[in-house]
């Protein structure tokens, strides 16, 4: 708002100098500055004035004062354009210029529109107002410059004293709309406003506003207001603020973060949350330090930072540390725990370096952080048993076939509290090269098609636990190694319809630690020592595969079904690998009997394992089936093409036969199948394993014997999943469906919102973590009447196992459902639940109720039962400017005492 007043001041000064008298009275005409009268601009003096007029579009006027060291200088460097729909009047006697009806004055990037604009040179004033007609008061003055805009009922400005009066001001600064009944500009640094309203609602009648009787504005610095009152729908509320301070700056500024009062936890007592300080470090990075404190001694601290450098990189960093105390010291249920969580996300702009890239996604910390946290009610994370992190740097060496990647990874299981990390993993790849290719890369014969590739991977692997994490013990069991792989292959056309593909693979492993076992007679057991040193082993294998495609078409003469096409892709392969383990085998006594020996290799606990044992001389067989149909259009006279429908996406079988084995030469037959039905709404997937051999019971467990089943194959395991999605759009006409696809949340490509996002009370808005680019836009739509949009997603899962000794049994048998119901254009209910058919109980369930209140947002997230029974309630302003204008309430999950 203060910038708008400055713009008006500049505009009036330029306009007065630009606009002269003695011109034709015409609308829509550019004004070229004529000779300027000295008694108009300056008081009469005895000094003579010399005017120099240049005949150009951009006029420069110089005033020279004789015998005086002061030389006023006026420079006009652009054209003023005026527009008036009805007329433009210049009164030379009274020294006024009047523009009437849709008056518009443009100078450089300044644009002033109003019903009436009057310039009075005698009084040195500019006046702009609207026009009153049968429809009311219209064409209010609108002032624009750059991205700034203000609207008012009328404006009067004195360019000599630099004072202004504005009535009925309406302006927008960022997301904030400001309304003022009377605005008085005293000078360049002080502006007073009477009866002012602040709001982020863009409606003609705002949903809400903060009202105050008077305010003082210091342009570019601050707004200070007196007693303020929150008004909802033009109804005053009992919420008052004795005074308020609004910093006015386009850049971020540091300041205190007001804490929220919390009574949601009975075990920790009352407390305060999210209090702290915000540091606006510079234009690229900020830092927010927040803390929680409770009456029983629990406390927490959080560090949140965002950074962004345009065309280079951006990211966020979050560190949470909490000291949690439950109940009172001395009681049986007293407990104390320390939890932490570190999250870091970094993205590099693709323009920064096209041949290299650095990214990071880190989520690590205490396994129980999201279950015990003071201030993190992330329901999804409580159901997630793993934390994963990765930091990646990749580089492509231009002009060479090589590329490199360095990765640090972290995997954490919150149930077992085990942690696995690679610090780091280095990978070097060489893309396939064809050294024998012909001129210009031509590859016609098998020699020219002979290609080579290379891969090198090195790792430093750490296996530790929550207890030893970030201690020196985590490095005691660390392992490291490097593995090199290279392969070559080609293909030969055989017997016209077959493809013959020979291949060879070589692998070399380097390890920087190895084991040594010795028998300790004092404790009668084998002791394993890990030693540091360089050890290596090598492996290779060769293979040959033969494959082809077989097509079969079944044509139909009647009905819409024209044909069914069956594609069969059989493949048979042969591979040979020698026994590499035999020469590395060592023996150690494992009991008091000297003849009781145990075999091992020094690589058994290596990062890449030990060499392969036993000769592999096997034949592999695979068979892939695809089934498609061709269907004619419903209207035989239409120009539409026949529709192709996938009946069976895949039906695959695979097995192998080991020639070198002395028994059990056939492996299990693995199979999998998948298809989509009902216009791709139902997805079915099925997989399993078939065993050709019989089993017998040995010490209570099933052991395979070298004897085929009577029924040839026995089903040992099977899994089936089915997903079905349906919505109200499926029952509407096609044209209606197409319209709905363009609406947010109703597109066919949008997955069903099973629950709504999780609510994070530490977030800025305390609301759903969704894209908020359109949050301040008012949704205008017809009432749903009898039509209520809805969506439903069903998931069915079951598995079957049979060990051959007992009757087969079903292990998992569940059905899950989720979806949304839109009771009105702005009321939405989300749900997610399931039922364990075998266990006879409901699975984890969540419900979400959302109300779009235009400039406000209401959300209620509820877990009705189970160990995570909880709720979170939120209602607040969407805009980030008044994000603290909210009320949220939450109930964390109950503690299990017995």
Residue pairs with C-beta under 8 A, 6 or more apart in sequence:
1 150
1 169
1 171
1 173
1 178
1 180
1 183
1 191
1 217
2 191
2 217
2 218
2 219
2 220
2 248
3 148
3 219
3 220
4 143
4 145
4 148
4 149
4 150
4 171
5 164
5 166
5 183
5 185
5 191
5 219
6 188
6 219
7 110
7 143
7 145
7 148
8 126
8 143
8 155
8 157
8 164
9 157
9 159
9 162
9 164
9 188
10 110
11 105
11 107
11 110
11 112
11 143
11 145
12 126
12 157
12 159
13 159
14 76
14 80
14 107
14 110
15 80
15 105
15 107
15 119
15 126
16 119
16 121
16 124
16 126
16 159
17 33
17 36
17 41
17 74
17 76
18 31
18 33
18 76
18 80
18 107
19 31
19 33
19 80
19 97
19 119
20 31
20 33
20 34
20 35
20 36
20 37
21 34
21 37
21 90
21 92
21 95
22 34
22 92
23 31
23 34
23 90
25 87
25 88
25 89
25 90
26 88
27 82
27 83
27 84
27 85
27 86
27 87
27 88
28 82
28 83
28 84
29 82
29 88
30 79
30 80
30 81
31 79
31 80
31 81
31 82
32 57
32 59
32 79
33 59
33 61
33 76
35 51
35 53
36 51
36 61
36 74
38 44
38 49
38 51
38 63
40 95
40 121
41 74
42 72
45 65
47 65
47 66
47 67
47 68
48 66
49 63
49 64
49 65
50 63
50 64
51 61
51 62
51 63
52 61
52 62
53 59
53 61
54 60
57 79
58 76
58 77
58 78
58 79
59 76
60 75
60 76
60 77
61 74
61 75
61 76
62 73
62 74
63 71
63 72
63 73
63 74
64 71
65 71
65 72
78 107
78 108
79 107
80 105
80 106
80 107
81 104
81 105
81 106
81 107
82 88
82 99
82 103
82 104
82 105
82 106
83 99
83 102
83 103
83 104
83 105
83 106
84 99
84 100
84 101
84 102
84 103
84 104
85 100
85 101
85 102
85 103
86 100
86 101
86 102
87 100
87 101
88 97
88 98
88 99
88 100
89 96
89 97
89 98
89 100
90 96
90 97
90 98
91 97
91 98
94 120
94 122
95 120
95 121
95 122
96 118
96 119
96 120
96 121
96 122
97 118
97 119
98 116
98 117
98 118
98 119
99 105
99 116
99 117
99 118
100 115
100 116
101 115
101 116
101 131
101 139
102 113
102 115
102 139
103 113
103 114
103 115
103 116
103 117
103 128
104 111
104 112
104 113
105 111
105 112
105 117
106 112
109 145
109 146
110 143
110 144
110 145
111 143
111 144
111 145
112 128
112 141
112 142
112 143
112 144
113 139
113 141
113 142
113 144
114 128
114 129
114 130
114 139
114 140
114 141
114 142
115 129
115 130
115 131
115 138
115 139
115 140
115 141
116 127
116 128
116 129
116 130
116 131
117 126
117 127
117 128
117 141
118 126
118 127
118 128
119 125
119 126
120 126
120 127
123 158
124 158
124 159
124 160
124 161
125 156
125 157
125 158
125 159
126 155
126 156
126 157
126 159
127 154
127 155
127 156
127 157
128 141
128 154
128 155
129 140
129 141
129 153
129 154
129 155
130 137
130 138
130 139
130 140
130 141
130 153
130 154
131 137
131 138
131 139
132 138
137 153
140 151
140 152
140 153
140 168
141 151
141 152
141 153
141 154
141 155
142 149
142 150
142 151
143 149
143 150
143 151
143 152
143 155
148 171
149 171
149 172
150 169
150 170
150 171
150 172
151 169
151 170
151 171
152 166
152 167
152 168
152 169
152 170
152 183
153 167
153 168
154 166
154 167
154 168
155 164
155 165
155 166
155 167
156 164
156 165
156 166
157 163
157 164
157 165
158 164
162 185
162 187
162 188
163 184
163 185
163 186
163 187
164 183
164 184
164 185
165 182
165 183
165 184
165 185
166 180
166 182
166 183
166 184
166 185
167 181
167 182
167 183
168 180
168 181
169 178
169 179
169 180
169 181
169 183
169 193
170 177
170 178
170 179
171 177
171 178
172 178
173 248
174 881
175 200
175 776
175 879
175 880
175 881
176 198
176 199
176 200
176 879
176 881
176 882
177 198
177 199
177 200
177 201
177 202
177 206
178 196
178 197
178 198
179 196
179 197
179 199
179 209
180 193
180 194
180 195
180 196
180 197
180 215
181 194
181 195
181 196
182 193
182 194
182 195
183 191
183 192
183 193
183 194
184 191
184 192
184 193
184 194
185 191
186 192
188 219
189 218
189 219
190 216
190 217
190 218
191 216
191 217
191 218
191 219
192 214
192 215
192 216
192 217
193 214
193 215
193 216
193 217
194 213
194 214
195 211
195 213
195 214
196 211
196 212
196 214
196 215
196 225
197 206
197 209
197 210
197 211
197 231
198 209
198 210
198 246
198 882
199 206
199 207
199 208
199 209
199 210
199 855
200 776
200 855
200 877
200 878
200 879
200 881
200 882
201 207
201 208
201 209
201 854
201 855
202 776
202 778
202 855
203 778
203 854
203 855
205 234
206 855
207 232
207 233
207 853
207 854
207 855
207 856
208 230
208 231
208 232
208 233
208 855
208 856
208 877
209 231
210 228
210 229
210 230
210 231
210 241
210 244
210 882
211 228
211 229
211 231
211 236
212 225
212 226
212 227
212 228
212 229
212 244
213 226
213 227
214 225
214 226
215 223
215 224
215 225
215 226
216 223
216 224
216 225
217 223
217 248
218 224
218 248
219 248
220 248
220 249
221 247
221 248
221 249
222 245
222 246
222 247
222 248
223 245
223 246
223 248
224 243
224 244
224 245
224 246
225 243
225 244
225 245
225 246
226 242
226 243
227 240
227 241
227 242
227 243
228 240
228 241
228 243
228 244
229 236
229 237
229 239
229 240
229 241
230 236
230 237
230 239
230 240
230 885
231 237
247 253
247 255
251 280
251 283
252 278
252 280
252 286
253 280
254 277
254 278
254 279
254 280
255 277
255 278
256 275
256 276
256 277
256 278
257 274
257 275
257 276
257 277
257 278
257 288
257 290
258 275
258 884
259 272
259 273
259 274
259 275
259 276
260 272
260 273
260 274
260 275
260 888
261 270
261 271
261 272
262 270
262 271
262 272
262 273
262 292
262 294
263 270
264 889
264 890
264 891
264 892
265 271
265 294
265 374
265 892
267 296
267 326
267 327
267 895
268 294
268 295
268 296
268 298
268 324
268 325
268 326
268 374
269 294
269 295
269 296
270 294
270 295
271 292
271 293
271 294
271 295
271 298
272 292
272 293
273 292
273 374
273 375
273 761
273 762
274 290
274 292
274 375
274 761
274 762
275 290
275 291
275 292
276 288
276 289
276 290
276 291
276 302
277 288
277 289
278 286
278 287
278 288
278 289
279 286
279 287
279 288
279 289
280 286
281 287
284 307
284 308
284 309
285 305
285 306
285 307
286 305
286 306
286 307
287 303
287 304
287 305
288 302
288 303
288 304
288 305
289 301
289 302
289 303
290 301
290 302
290 304
290 762
291 299
291 300
291 301
291 302
292 298
292 299
292 300
292 301
292 322
292 374
292 375
293 299
294 325
294 374
296 325
296 326
296 327
296 328
297 323
297 325
298 322
298 323
298 324
298 325
298 374
299 322
299 323
300 320
300 321
300 322
300 323
300 324
300 373
300 374
300 375
301 320
301 321
301 322
302 318
302 319
302 320
302 321
302 375
302 762
303 317
303 318
303 319
304 316
304 317
304 318
305 316
305 317
305 318
306 315
306 316
307 313
307 314
307 315
307 316
307 317
308 314
308 315
310 349
311 349
311 351
311 352
312 348
312 349
312 352
313 346
313 347
313 348
313 349
313 352
313 358
314 346
314 347
314 349
315 344
315 345
315 346
315 347
315 360
316 343
316 344
316 345
317 343
317 344
317 345
318 341
318 342
318 343
318 344
319 340
319 341
319 342
320 339
320 340
320 341
320 342
320 365
320 369
320 373
320 376
321 338
321 339
321 340
322 338
322 339
322 340
322 369
322 372
322 373
322 374
322 375
323 336
323 338
324 336
324 337
324 338
324 339
324 372
324 374
325 334
325 335
325 336
326 333
326 334
326 335
326 336
326 895
327 333
327 334
327 335
328 334
333 897
337 368
337 372
338 366
339 365
339 366
339 368
339 369
339 372
339 373
340 365
340 366
340 369
341 363
341 364
341 365
341 366
341 369
341 370
341 373
341 376
342 362
342 363
342 364
342 365
343 362
343 363
344 360
344 361
344 362
345 360
345 361
345 362
346 358
346 359
346 360
346 361
347 359
348 357
348 358
348 359
350 357
355 395
355 396
355 397
355 398
356 393
356 394
356 395
356 396
357 392
357 393
357 394
357 395
358 392
358 393
359 391
359 392
360 390
360 391
360 392
361 388
361 389
361 390
361 391
362 389
362 390
362 391
362 410
363 387
363 388
363 389
364 387
364 389
364 410
364 412
365 387
366 466
367 387
367 412
367 413
367 414
367 415
367 417
367 466
368 414
369 376
370 376
370 378
370 381
370 382
371 382
371 893
375 761
375 762
376 760
376 761
376 762
377 758
377 759
377 760
377 761
377 870
377 872
377 890
377 892
378 758
378 760
379 758
379 846
379 861
379 863
379 868
379 870
380 758
381 758
382 868
382 893
383 844
383 868
384 414
385 413
385 414
385 415
386 411
386 412
386 413
386 414
387 410
387 411
387 412
387 414
388 409
388 410
388 411
388 412
389 408
389 409
389 410
389 411
390 407
390 408
390 409
390 410
391 407
391 408
391 409
392 405
392 406
392 407
393 405
393 406
393 407
394 403
394 404
394 405
394 406
395 403
395 404
395 405
396 403
397 403
397 404
401 430
401 431
401 432
401 433
402 428
402 429
402 430
402 431
403 428
403 429
403 431
404 426
404 427
404 428
404 429
405 426
405 427
405 429
406 424
406 425
406 426
406 427
407 422
407 424
407 425
407 427
408 421
408 422
408 423
408 424
408 425
409 421
409 422
409 425
410 419
410 420
410 421
411 419
411 420
411 421
412 418
412 419
412 420
413 419
417 465
417 466
417 467
418 463
418 464
418 465
419 462
419 463
419 464
419 465
419 466
419 469
420 461
420 462
420 463
421 461
421 462
421 464
422 459
422 460
422 461
422 462
423 460
423 462
424 459
424 460
425 457
425 458
425 459
425 460
426 456
426 457
426 458
426 459
427 455
427 456
427 457
427 458
428 454
428 455
428 456
428 457
429 453
429 454
429 455
429 456
430 453
430 454
430 455
431 453
432 451
432 452
432 453
433 451
433 452
433 453
434 441
434 443
434 448
434 449
434 450
434 451
434 452
435 450
435 452
436 447
436 448
436 450
437 443
437 448
438 444
438 448
442 448
443 449
446 490
446 491
446 492
447 490
449 490
449 491
450 488
450 489
450 490
451 488
451 489
451 490
452 486
452 487
452 488
453 486
453 487
453 488
454 484
454 485
454 486
455 484
455 485
455 486
456 482
456 483
456 484
456 485
457 482
457 483
457 485
458 480
458 481
458 482
458 483
459 480
459 481
459 482
459 607
460 478
460 479
460 480
461 478
461 479
461 480
461 607
462 474
462 475
462 477
462 478
463 477
463 478
464 473
464 474
464 477
468 474
477 530
479 511
479 513
479 605
479 606
479 607
480 511
480 512
480 513
480 607
481 509
481 510
481 511
481 512
481 606
481 607
481 608
482 509
482 510
483 507
483 508
483 509
483 510
483 608
484 507
484 508
484 509
484 510
485 505
485 506
485 507
486 505
486 506
487 503
487 504
487 505
487 506
488 503
488 504
489 501
489 502
489 503
489 504
490 501
490 502
491 499
491 500
491 501
492 499
492 500
492 501
492 502
493 499
493 500
494 500
494 546
497 548
498 546
498 547
498 548
499 546
499 547
499 548
500 544
500 545
500 546
501 544
501 545
501 546
501 547
502 542
502 543
502 544
503 542
503 543
503 544
503 545
504 540
504 541
504 542
504 543
505 540
505 541
505 542
505 543
506 538
506 539
506 540
507 538
507 539
507 540
508 536
508 537
508 538
508 539
509 536
509 537
509 538
509 539
509 603
509 606
509 608
510 534
510 535
510 536
511 534
511 535
511 536
511 603
511 606
511 607
511 608
512 532
512 533
512 534
513 530
513 531
513 532
513 533
513 606
514 530
514 531
514 533
514 535
514 602
514 603
514 606
515 528
515 529
515 530
515 531
515 600
515 602
515 604
515 605
516 528
516 529
516 531
516 602
517 526
517 527
517 528
517 529
517 586
517 588
517 598
517 600
518 526
518 527
518 529
518 588
519 525
519 526
519 527
519 588
519 589
519 590
520 526
520 527
521 592
524 591
524 592
525 590
526 588
526 589
526 590
526 598
528 605
530 605
535 602
535 603
537 580
537 584
537 603
537 611
538 580
539 577
539 580
539 611
539 612
540 577
540 578
541 575
541 576
541 577
541 616
542 575
542 576
543 573
543 574
543 575
543 576
544 573
544 574
544 575
545 571
545 572
545 573
545 574
546 571
546 572
546 573
547 569
547 570
547 571
547 572
548 569
548 570
549 567
549 568
549 569
550 567
550 568
550 569
550 570
551 565
551 566
551 567
551 568
552 565
552 566
552 567
552 568
553 563
553 564
553 565
553 566
554 563
554 564
554 565
554 566
555 562
555 563
556 562
556 563
556 564
560 631
560 632
560 633
560 634
561 629
561 630
561 631
561 632
562 630
562 631
562 632
562 642
563 629
563 630
564 627
564 628
564 629
564 630
564 647
565 627
565 628
565 629
565 630
566 625
566 626
566 627
567 625
567 626
567 627
567 628
568 623
568 624
568 625
569 623
569 624
569 625
569 626
570 621
570 622
570 623
570 624
571 620
571 621
571 622
571 623
571 624
572 619
572 620
572 621
573 619
573 620
573 621
573 622
574 618
574 619
574 620
575 616
575 617
575 618
575 620
576 616
576 617
577 612
577 615
577 616
577 617
578 615
579 612
579 613
579 614
579 615
580 611
580 612
580 613
581 601
581 610
581 611
581 612
581 613
581 614
582 613
584 601
584 602
584 603
584 610
584 611
585 599
585 600
585 601
586 599
586 600
586 601
586 602
587 597
587 598
587 599
587 600
588 597
588 598
588 600
589 596
589 597
589 598
590 596
590 597
590 598
601 610
601 611
603 609
603 610
603 611
604 610
614 660
615 660
616 658
616 660
617 658
617 659
617 660
618 656
618 657
618 658
618 659
618 660
619 656
619 657
619 659
620 654
620 655
620 656
620 657
621 653
621 654
621 655
621 656
621 657
622 652
622 653
622 654
623 652
623 653
623 654
624 650
624 651
624 652
625 648
625 650
625 651
625 652
626 646
626 648
626 649
626 650
626 651
627 646
627 647
627 648
627 651
628 644
628 645
628 646
628 647
629 644
629 645
629 647
630 642
630 643
630 644
630 645
631 642
631 643
631 644
631 645
632 642
632 643
633 640
633 641
633 642
633 643
646 675
646 676
647 675
648 673
648 674
648 675
649 674
649 675
649 676
650 672
650 673
650 674
651 671
651 672
651 673
652 671
652 672
652 673
653 669
653 670
653 671
654 669
654 670
654 671
655 666
655 667
655 668
655 669
655 670
656 666
656 667
657 665
657 666
657 667
658 665
658 667
659 665
663 706
664 693
664 704
664 706
666 692
666 693
668 689
668 690
668 691
668 692
668 716
669 689
669 690
669 691
669 692
669 713
670 687
670 688
670 689
670 690
671 687
671 688
671 689
671 690
672 685
672 686
672 687
672 688
673 684
673 685
673 686
673 687
674 683
674 684
674 685
674 686
675 683
675 684
676 682
676 683
676 684
677 684
678 724
681 724
681 725
681 726
681 730
682 722
682 723
682 724
683 722
683 723
683 724
684 720
684 721
684 722
685 720
685 721
685 722
686 718
686 719
686 720
687 718
687 719
688 715
688 716
688 717
688 718
688 719
688 800
689 715
689 716
689 717
689 718
690 713
690 714
690 715
690 716
691 704
691 709
691 713
691 714
691 716
691 804
692 708
692 709
692 712
692 713
692 714
693 704
693 705
693 706
693 707
693 708
693 709
694 704
694 705
694 707
694 708
694 709
694 714
694 804
695 702
695 703
695 704
695 705
695 803
695 804
695 805
696 702
696 703
696 705
697 703
697 805
702 803
702 804
702 805
714 802
714 804
715 800
715 802
715 808
716 801
716 802
716 803
716 804
717 799
717 800
717 801
717 802
718 799
718 800
719 797
719 798
719 799
719 800
720 796
720 797
720 798
720 799
721 795
721 796
721 797
722 794
722 795
722 796
722 797
723 793
723 794
723 795
723 796
724 793
724 794
725 752
725 791
725 792
725 793
725 794
726 791
726 792
727 752
727 789
727 790
727 791
727 792
727 819
728 787
728 788
728 789
728 790
728 791
729 736
729 737
729 740
729 746
729 748
729 789
732 740
737 748
740 746
740 747
740 789
741 747
741 748
741 749
744 774
745 753
745 820
746 789
752 791
752 792
752 793
752 818
752 819
752 820
753 820
753 830
754 793
754 818
754 819
754 830
754 831
754 832
755 818
755 830
755 831
755 832
755 846
755 847
755 848
755 861
756 768
756 828
756 830
756 848
756 850
756 859
756 861
757 768
757 769
757 770
758 768
758 769
758 861
759 766
759 767
759 768
759 769
759 859
759 861
759 872
759 874
759 890
760 766
760 769
761 872
761 888
761 890
763 769
764 880
764 883
765 772
765 857
765 876
765 878
765 880
765 883
765 886
766 874
766 876
766 886
766 888
767 857
767 859
767 874
767 876
767 878
768 850
768 857
768 859
772 878
775 857
775 878
775 879
776 855
776 878
776 879
778 854
779 825
779 826
779 852
779 854
781 825
783 824
783 825
784 822
784 823
784 824
784 825
788 821
788 822
788 823
789 820
789 821
789 822
790 819
790 820
790 821
790 822
791 819
791 820
792 817
792 818
792 819
793 817
793 818
793 819
794 815
794 816
794 817
795 815
795 816
795 817
795 834
796 814
796 815
796 816
797 812
797 813
797 814
797 815
797 816
798 810
798 812
798 813
798 814
799 810
799 811
799 812
800 808
800 809
800 810
800 811
801 808
801 809
801 811
802 808
802 809
810 838
811 838
812 838
813 836
813 837
813 838
814 834
814 835
814 836
814 837
814 838
814 843
815 834
815 835
815 837
816 832
816 833
816 834
816 835
816 843
817 831
817 832
817 833
817 834
818 830
818 831
818 832
818 833
819 830
819 831
820 828
820 829
820 830
820 831
821 828
821 829
821 831
822 828
822 829
823 829
825 852
826 851
826 852
826 853
827 850
827 851
828 849
828 850
828 851
828 852
829 847
829 848
829 849
829 850
830 847
830 848
830 849
830 850
831 845
831 846
831 847
831 848
832 845
832 846
832 847
833 842
833 843
833 844
833 845
833 846
834 842
834 843
834 844
834 845
835 841
835 842
835 843
836 842
836 843
842 865
844 863
844 866
844 868
845 863
845 864
845 865
845 866
846 861
846 862
846 863
847 861
847 862
847 863
847 864
848 859
848 860
848 861
848 862
849 858
849 859
849 860
849 862
850 857
850 858
850 859
850 860
851 857
851 858
851 859
853 875
855 877
855 878
855 879
856 875
856 876
856 877
856 878
857 874
857 875
857 876
857 877
857 878
858 874
858 875
859 872
859 873
859 874
859 875
860 871
860 872
860 873
860 874
861 871
861 872
862 870
862 871
863 869
863 870
863 871
863 893
867 893
867 896
868 893
869 893
869 894
870 890
870 891
870 892
870 893
870 894
871 890
871 891
872 888
872 889
872 890
872 891
873 888
873 889
873 890
874 886
874 887
874 888
874 889
875 886
875 887
875 888
876 883
876 885
876 886
876 887
876 888
877 883
877 885
877 886
